[in-house]
């Protein structure tokens, strides 16, 4: 449980550093609470296998690649760009690149 609290603290720091507005975890907690009509806090048990991070408009680029070291000392087994796009971006009629935000899934090492 101590490791989960430490991991939750590190995740919160990353989310706050790289997301706009309320932060990815805060927005997730608010969304979950609204959908389930219950309170959600970082003290609760989470899956712990991955974390979603919404990058800010300032650092987001379509299909931009990030090295694991970009996220500091957090142990990451792999990362995925959930907002990756294919095809000719210029031909995407309703896509506004100036408001684009990458969504990354940071996969964490299995608990040992």
URBEL-V804608 format. One record per helix or strand of 3 or more residues. SS is the DSSP state (H for helix, E for strand). FROM is the first residue (numbers start at 1). LEN is the number of residues. If there is no record, write none. Layout:
ss->SS from->FROM len->LEN
ss->SS from->FROM len->LEN
This chain:
ss->H from->2 len->17
ss->H from->24 len->13
ss->E from->50 len->5
ss->H from->68 len->4
ss->E from->78 len->4
ss->H from->89 len->3
ss->H from->97 len->3
ss->E from->103 len->5
